[in-house]
């Protein structure tokens, strides 16, 4: 896990336990440690550190999703190879790996690092998982260590071809109900929110082009790690109350992306946030606001849009289908919205609603 979950053996084991791995009902035992051994230097002159327990295993099975990275584009991005060099490097190795990526370029440094690991740990088998746009596993492939980099190229293309997108051209506001490490390594997938090339805003080539992003919550599974909060323009006070800054800072500083922990504008309620957005945009009326509301960047099979987007959505060359009649935004007495993803259409009684 590199530096994830606070970068301690205990906290990383706890993450697995919350997923049911290592519990009394699960076979196997968790051996969690952040101790590493030095495997040697790459041809680029950078040291490689590797998990001590894994380094002494008879056979090492490395299991991971192969998918697009949230920060860069390369022949190989997130997957088995990166897990070998970064994840199994634990906090110390992950820090050195990210420094090497910045110094030499990601793929150049990754190739050099993986070569050292496979020379010293020859009994590695990769188990690559590829998911579709519904977060369902569509391919599982076992890969001998020497073929990992080569096979990941093809699997990455398959993964990208099945990646979920928001099938719209332009948004004034994207509301993200939850971010979290269980959703994306960057809290929310930059490939979905159109902020991969520029963390501050969409570029002209991105689709959809998104003016502002508002995050409402942090997943419980993320255990306080709010990495990616800095990708948003607005966030809720409720989200900030659940943030563990120490854990978040460690993750962002290890990867060399301190901006990922930056705190965006946060107002006391959803209603005040909407007012701020409307006042910041050249709109004649709030009714013109082009809003999409998603549960998270992994869950795009059902989402909400404002009426100005309805015509665009139905004209898109996709299988979009309206699931109900338009409803007004209904704020409670504190000026907040209910989570619409907790029930079918978000219907709920609201005290003293402002609509």
C-alpha positions in Angstrom: 0.0 0.0 0.0 3.0 2.4 -0.1 2.1 5.2 2.2 -1.6 4.7 2.2 -3.7 4.5 5.4 -1.3 6.5 7.3 1.7 4.4 6.3 1.8 2.2 9.4 1.6 -1.6 9.6 -1.5 -1.5 11.9 -3.5 1.0 9.9 -2.8 -0.8 6.6 -4.0 -4.1 8.2 -7.1 -2.3 9.4 -7.9 -1.3 5.8 -7.9 -5.0 4.8 -10.0 -6.0 7.8 -12.7 -3.5 6.8 -12.8 -5.4 3.5 -13.2 -8.7 5.2 -9.7 -9.8 4.5 -7.9 -11.4 7.4 -11.0 -11.7 9.5 -12.0 -14.9 11.4 -14.2 -15.9 8.4 -11.4 -15.4 5.9 -8.6 -17.9 5.2 -5.0 -16.7 5.5 -3.2 -14.4 7.8 -2.3 -10.7 7.4 1.4 -10.0 7.8 1.6 -6.2 7.8 4.8 -4.4 8.1 6.5 -1.3 6.8 10.0 -2.7 7.1 11.8 -2.9 3.8 15.1 -4.3 2.4 17.3 -2.6 -0.2 17.4 -4.5 -3.5 20.0 -2.4 -5.2 20.1 0.6 -7.5 18.5 1.0 -10.9 20.5 1.8 -14.0 19.4 5.4 -13.4 21.1 5.5 -10.0 18.0 5.3 -7.8 17.6 2.8 -4.9 14.8 0.3 -4.8 13.3 -0.6 -1.4 11.0 -3.6 -1.1 8.7 -5.1 1.6 10.8 -7.3 3.8 8.2 -10.1 4.1 7.5 -10.2 0.4 11.2 -10.2 -0.4 11.6 -13.6 1.4 8.5 -15.3 0.0 8.9 -18.5 -2.0 6.5 -17.1 -4.6 5.0 -13.6 -4.8 1.5 -13.1 -6.3 0.8 -9.5 -7.0 -2.9 -8.8 -7.5 -4.1 -5.5 -8.8 -6.4 -3.7 -11.2 -4.9 -2.5 -14.5 -6.3 0.9 -15.3 -5.6 4.5 -16.4 -3.6 6.5 -13.9 -5.0 9.7 -12.6 -1.9 11.9 -13.1 -0.2 10.9 -16.4 -0.4 8.9 -19.6 2.1 6.2 -20.4 2.3 2.8 -22.1 1.8 1.3 -18.6 0.0 3.2 -15.9 -1.7 1.8 -12.8 -1.3 -1.9 -12.3 1.0 -4.7 -11.4 4.3 -3.0 -12.3 3.5 0.1 -10.3 2.4 -2.0 -7.3 5.7 -3.8 -7.4 7.7 -0.5 -7.3 5.5 1.7 -5.3 3.1 -0.4 -3.2 5.6 -3.0 -2.1 8.1 -0.2 -1.5 6.1 0.8 1.6 6.3 4.5 2.6 10.1 4.6 2.2 10.2 3.0 -1.2 7.1 4.8 -2.4 8.7 8.1 -1.7 11.9 7.2 -3.5 9.9 5.8 -6.4 7.9 9.0 -6.9 11.1 11.0 -6.7 12.5 8.8 -9.5 9.4 9.3 -11.6 9.7 13.0 -11.4 13.4 12.9 -12.1 13.4 10.6 -15.1 9.8 10.3 -16.3 7.3 7.7 -15.1 7.7 5.0 -17.6 11.5 5.2 -17.8 11.8 5.0 -14.1 9.2 2.2 -13.8 11.0 0.0 -16.3 14.3 0.5 -14.5 12.8 -0.2 -11.1 10.8 -3.3 -12.2 14.0 -4.8 -13.8 15.8 -4.6 -10.4 12.9 -6.1 -8.6 12.5 -9.0 -11.0 16.3 -9.7 -11.0 16.3 -10.0 -7.2 12.8 -11.5 -6.7 12.5 -13.9 -9.7 9.4 -15.8 -8.5 6.8 -13.1 -9.2 3.5 -13.8 -10.7 1.1 -10.9 -11.6 -2.6 -11.4 -11.3 -4.1 -8.6 -13.5 -7.8 -7.6 -13.2 -9.6 -5.5 -15.8 -12.9 -3.9 -15.0 -15.7 -2.5 -17.2 -17.6 0.8 -16.9 -19.9 -0.8 -14.2 -16.9 -1.7 -12.0 -17.3 -5.4 -12.8 -14.3 -7.6 -13.4 -14.3 -8.7 -17.1 -10.8 -10.2 -17.3 -8.4 -12.0 -15.0 -5.0 -12.9 -16.3 -2.0 -14.5 -14.7 1.3 -13.1 -16.0 4.8 -14.4 -15.4 7.0 -11.7 -13.9 9.2 -11.2 -17.0 6.1 -10.5 -19.1 4.3 -8.0 -16.8 5.3 -4.8 -18.5 4.5 -6.1 -22.0 1.1 -7.6 -21.1 0.1 -4.6 -19.1 0.2 -2.5 -22.3 -2.5 -4.5 -23.9 -4.6 -4.8 -20.7 -4.4 -1.0 -20.2 -5.9 -0.4 -23.6 -8.7 -2.8 -22.9 -9.4 -1.1 -19.6 -9.4 2.4 -21.2 -11.8 1.2 -23.8 -14.3 0.2 -21.0 -13.8 3.2 -18.8 -16.9 5.0 -17.6 -17.4 8.6 -18.6 -19.9 11.3 -17.9 -21.5 11.5 -21.4 -22.1 15.2 -21.5 -20.2 18.1 -23.3 -20.3 20.9 -20.8 -21.1 21.4 -17.1 -21.3 24.5 -14.9 -21.2 22.3 -11.8 -20.4 18.7 -11.0 -21.5 17.5 -7.6 -19.6 14.5 -6.3 -21.4 12.9 -3.4 -18.3 11.1 -2.1 -14.6 10.8 -2.7 -12.2 8.3 -1.1 -9.2 6.0 -1.6 -11.5 3.0 -2.1 -12.9 4.9 -5.1 -9.7 6.1 -6.7 -6.1 6.5 -5.8 -6.7 10.3 -6.2 -9.9 10.3 -4.3 -11.9 10.8 -7.5 -10.8 9.7 -10.9 -9.3 12.6 -12.9 -10.1 10.8 -16.1 -13.8 11.2 -15.2 -13.8 14.7 -13.8 -11.7 16.1 -16.7 -8.8 17.3 -14.5 -6.0 14.9 -15.4 -4.0 17.4 -17.5 -4.7 20.4 -15.3 -5.8 19.8 -11.7 -7.4 23.3 -11.5 -9.8 23.1 -14.5 -10.7 21.2 -17.6 -8.7 21.8 -20.8 -10.3 22.6 -24.1 -9.9 18.9 -25.3 -11.6 17.4 -22.2 -15.1 16.1 -22.2 -17.1 17.1 -20.3 -15.7 20.5 -19.7 -16.5 21.3 -16.1 -16.4 24.8 -14.6 -16.7 23.9 -10.9 -16.6 20.7 -8.8 -18.3 20.5 -5.4 -17.5 17.5 -3.1 -20.1 16.7 -0.4 -18.6 13.8 1.5 -15.8 11.4 2.2 -16.3 7.6 2.2 -16.0 5.8 5.5 -13.7 3.2 3.8 -11.2 6.0 3.1 -10.6 6.3 6.9 -10.0 10.1 6.9 -7.8 10.1 3.8 -9.1 13.0 1.7 -6.5 12.9 -1.0 -7.9 14.6 -4.1 -9.9 17.2 -2.2 -7.7 19.8 -3.8 -9.1 18.8 -7.2 -12.4 20.5 -6.2 -13.4 24.1 -6.2 -15.9 23.7 -3.3 -16.4 21.2 -0.5 -18.8 20.8 2.4 -18.0 21.5 6.0 -19.3 18.0 6.7 -16.5 16.6 4.6 -13.9 18.6 6.4 -15.1 17.2 9.7 -14.2 13.7 8.6 -10.7 14.5 7.2 -7.6 13.1 8.9 -5.0 15.7 7.8 -2.0 13.7 8.9 -3.0 10.7 6.8 -4.0 12.9 3.9 -0.8 14.9 4.0 1.4 11.8 4.1 -0.2 10.3 1.0 0.0 13.5 -1.0 3.6 14.4 0.0 4.8 10.8 -0.7 3.5 11.1 -4.2 4.8 14.6 -4.7 1.4 16.1 -5.2 0.7 18.4 -2.2 -2.0 20.2 -4.1 -4.1 17.0 -3.7 -4.6 18.0 0.0 -5.4 21.7 -0.6 -8.7 22.7 1.1 -11.1 24.3 -1.4 -13.8 26.9 -0.6 -16.1 25.5 2.0 -19.4 27.2 3.0 -21.8 26.4 5.8 -24.4 24.7 3.6 -25.2 23.3 0.2 -27.6 26.3 -0.4 -24.8 28.8 0.2 -22.5 26.9 -2.1 -25.1 26.9 -4.9 -25.5 30.7 -4.4 -21.8 31.1 -4.7 -21.6 29.1 -7.9 -24.5 30.9 -9.5 -23.1 34.3 -8.6 -19.7 33.3 -10.1 -21.1 32.4 -13.5 -22.5 34.5 -16.3 -26.1 33.3 -16.0 -29.3 35.2 -16.5 -31.1 32.9 -14.1 -30.2 30.0 -11.7 -32.5 27.9 -13.9 -29.8 27.9 -16.5 -27.3 26.1 -14.3 -26.0 23.0 -16.0 -25.5 20.5 -13.1 -24.6 16.8 -13.0 -24.7 15.0 -9.6 -22.8 11.7 -9.3 -22.4 9.3 -6.4 -18.7 8.9 -7.0 -16.4 8.5 -10.0 -16.8 4.7 -10.0 -20.6 4.8 -10.0 -21.8 6.4 -13.2 -24.6 4.0 -14.2 -27.1 6.3 -12.5 -26.7 10.1 -11.9 -28.8 13.3 -11.8 -28.8 16.2 -14.2 -30.5 19.6 -14.2 -33.1 20.4 -16.8 -30.9 22.5 -19.1 -28.9 19.3 -19.7 -31.8 17.1 -20.5 -32.0 17.8 -24.2 -28.2 17.4 -24.6 -28.3 14.1 -22.8 -31.0 12.7 -24.9 -29.3 13.8 -28.1 -26.0 12.1 -27.2 -25.1 8.9 -29.0 -25.4 6.9 -25.8 -27.9 4.7 -24.1 -29.0 7.3 -21.6 -32.5 6.9 -20.3 -34.5 9.2 -18.0 -35.6 7.4 -14.9 -38.1 9.9 -13.6 -39.7 13.3 -13.8 -37.8 16.4 -13.0 -37.8 17.5 -9.3 -36.8 20.7 -7.7 -33.7 20.9 -5.5 -35.1 20.7 -1.9 -33.0 22.1 0.9 -33.8 21.4 4.5 -33.9 24.0 7.3 -30.1 24.0 7.5 -29.8 24.7 3.8 -28.5 21.2 2.9 -29.6 18.5 0.4 -30.3 14.9 1.2 -28.1 12.3 -0.4 -30.2 11.2 -3.4 -28.3 8.0 -3.9 -29.6 6.5 -0.6 -33.0 5.8 -2.2 -34.3 5.3 -5.8 -34.9 8.9 -6.8 -33.9 10.9 -3.8 -37.5 11.5 -2.6 -37.6 12.6 1.0 -39.4 14.9 3.3 -37.7 18.2 3.9 -38.3 20.5 6.8 -38.8 24.2 5.7 -37.6 23.5 2.2 -36.2 26.3 -0.1 -36.6 25.1 -3.6 
